[in-house]
Amino acid sequence: MRTGSPSSSGSQSEEGSSSSDHQQPQQEAQEQEQQLHTPTHAHAAVPAATSEEILAEYGSNLKLLECNSQVAELLTILRDKNTTRSDFKFYADRLIRLVIEESLNQLPYTHCDVETPTGAIYEGLKYRSGNCGVSIIRSGEAMEQGLRDCCRSIRIGKILVESDANTHEARVVYARFPDDIGSRQVLLMYPIMSTGNTVLQAVNVLREHGVPESCIILSNLFCTPIAARTVVNAFPKLKILTSELHPVAPNHFGQKYFDCI
């Protein structure tokens, strides 16, 4: 199903000209501009939120990827301005894979008994219903391969959200989903969430296509407290899985991942 067209007036196509490739990340950055109003100082470290703090303030539907030493290193590399583009993409893909795999743990499962080659019965699990992914163009497309690596032949839809250059108001200009998306569990993929405005619009269009709020899992890499509060208040039944809740988001992610800097 489609809403508008990726090449309609006032919109950007992900397959557009080179100038469009540069403009799209800039438009995505407009969704993230508000948390940058407070100046940050090079030597002023800002701590990320802990799982306990998140549970107390945002509720159980916002989950944080366990920050072990491996995850902490990945977060550090991706935030380092000296990281090369090839290293950035390599380590971003590693973090994406971890987030996607943990997001899959949030899906509903049901018990399933199978017979092993020796004739024994094994009591296992299987997905309760069909699943699909939806990426928010363009930065969300960086997470698609990670989902495909975990779920063979999974269907993936797309949403294009643009921000008005003057008002910064987000609006959906293109949406393409499987026809039966209303009966599926949806993994909504968007790596950087600074204000939450883009995600609000994406969730609204999913609901318009029959997807219950409780059947949407937002797979996210970096989220600010402002964005988390905005999305949780608007959609309390939505599940959010992120690797880090931090006041300063790495807004260069899409540009550097797609080599648009």
Stockholm file with secondary structure:
# STOCKHOLM 1.0

chainA/1-261         MRTGSPSSSGSQSEEGSSSSDHQQPQQEAQEQEQQLHTPTHAHAAVPAATSEEILAEYGSNLKLLECNSQVAELLTILRDKNTTRSDFKFYADRLIRLVIEESLNQLPYTHCDVETPTGAIYEGLKYRSGNCGVSIIRSGEAMEQGLRDCCRSIRIGKILVESDANTHEARVVYARFPDDIGSRQVLLMYPIMSTGNTVLQAVNVLREHGVPESCIILSNLFCTPIAARTVVNAFPKLKILTSELHPVAPNHFGQKYFDCI
#=GR chainA/1-261 SS CBSSCTTSTTCCCTTSCHHHHHHHHHHHHHTTCGGGSSCCCTTCCCCCCCHHHHHHHHCTTEEECCCCHHHHHHHHHHHCTTCCHHHHHHHHHHHHHHHHHHHHTTSCEEEEEEECTTSCEEEEEEESSCEEEEEEETGGGGGHHHHHHHSTTCCEEEEEEEECTTTCCEEEEEEECCTTGGGSEEEEECSEESSSHHHHHHHHHHHHTTCCGGGEEEEEEEECHHHHHHHHHHCTTCEEEEEEECSSCCTTHHHHHTTCC
#=GC SS_cons         CBSSCTTSTTCCCTTSCHHHHHHHHHHHHHTTCGGGSSCCCTTCCCCCCCHHHHHHHHCTTEEECCCCHHHHHHHHHHHCTTCCHHHHHHHHHHHHHHHHHHHHTTSCEEEEEEECTTSCEEEEEEESSCEEEEEEETGGGGGHHHHHHHSTTCCEEEEEEEECTTTCCEEEEEEECCTTGGGSEEEEECSEESSSHHHHHHHHHHHHTTCCGGGEEEEEEEECHHHHHHHHHHCTTCEEEEEEECSSCCTTHHHHHTTCC
//
